[in-house]
C-alpha cells in the first residue's frame, strides 16, 4: 500500500507545481505521512485517517502564515488597470452624449468617456480615473472643456 501513497504524493507535488495556491503541497505531505503509517499497519482506514487529519491540520495551520507573507501591501496593477491614474492627451474630442472620443497614453490609443455634461476637446491633457468595460473614464487636467447644451 505504501507505493500507492507514494504515487499519490508525487501526483500532489506535481499538481502543486502546476498551480500557485500552495494548497496541494500539504496533501502531498499528508500522503507521505500515510505512506509512513502503511509501514506500521495494513489498515487502510487508519492510513486514510492519518492522511486526512494531517493534511487538514497542515492546511489550517499554515494558511495564516502564508497569507501574511503572500499578501502585498501595494499590489501592482497590470494589464488594462495599469493606466488608472496615468496622464494622457485627447486625440479625438470626447463627447459622452455621442459616445465618441479617444485618448493616447504611453503610445497607446484608448476609447474614452467622461462626465455626461462635459465635452473634452482634442489636445486637452487628461487623467484616467477608472476603466469601465473597454473605455477609460477620464477627467481633464488642463481644462479646454465646453459644456453641452
Buried (B, 14 or more C-beta within 10 A) or exposed (E): BEEBBBEBBEBBBEBBEEEEEEBBBBBBBBBBBBBEBBEEEEEEEBBBEBBEEBBEEBBEEBEEEEEEEEEEEEEEEEEEEBBBEEBBBBBBBBBBEEEEBBBBBEEEEBBBBBBEEBBBBEEBBBBBBEBEEEBBBBBBEEEEBEEEE
